[in-house]
Amino acid sequence: MHIKKGMVVKVISGNHKGQSGKILNVFPKKMKAIVEGVNFRKRSVRPTQDNPSGGYVDREAPLHLSNLMVLHNDQATRIGYKKLEDGRKVRISVKTKEEL
């Protein structure tokens, strides 16, 4: 999985191409993620004590991971891995060879 919760990503294809935001949730089995401020859908909400009238609410819907790319220094980059001398495995940016 190249994307984790809290990372900043950019949408590289689809209706929301070019938009970016922070990852709110990742669903590894479905290969989807929810990005803050991208891909809104209207959802109906039942009446509750807090919201007695109910109605419709805009919520973010999941996007497929293949449509997302990690942003590093405001540049979209692929993720690579490198083993350090002490045996740890770290994630690196393929473009700049820097650790993320």
PyMOL commands that set and color helices and strands:
alter all, ss='L'
color gray80, all
select helices_A, chain A and resi 65-67
alter helices_A, ss='H'
color red, helices_A
select strands_A, chain A and resi 8-11+20-27+32-35+40-45+55-60+63-64+68-72+75-77+79-83+89-93
alter strands_A, ss='S'
color yellow, strands_A
deselect
rebuild
show_as cartoon
